[in-house]
Amino acid sequence: MTRMTIRLPDSLHNMMQQQATREGLSLNQFILYSLTRQSAFNYAVAALPADQALAEHARFQALLKSLGPEMSDEEWQTFLSERDNAPRRAGVSIETENKLRQKIAQTR
């Protein structure tokens, strides 16, 4: 994380301190929240023009085609069941691993 020093008018500092206190936050947390909120508010995703979107779609379809034929759900299940399982991470219990396996199975 980067440390930053800024100069604020006393009135702004006092106002922000009061708002932070009302929210139950430190002044630092409140300023970070405010900057994040303002940055996210100003960020906008521009829509692609239709011709560019079609060109992107065509490139994506070409990529998929270059990766080989589509596999059926049965083929995927066979592929996934035959692959090697990753070793359990240190600190992860068997119970936790089993719960994760159950969650994964529910999403299929």
NORLINPE-V633097 format. One line per field, one symbol per residue. psi: psi as a letter, one per 40 degrees, with the letter a starting at -180 (. if undefined). A space follows every 50 residues. Layout:
# NORLINPE-V633097
psi = ???
This chain:
# NORLINPE-V633097
psi = ihhhhihiidddddddddddddefiidddddddddddddddehhhhiiid ddddddddddddddddeiiiiidddddddddeihiiihihehiddddddd dddddde.
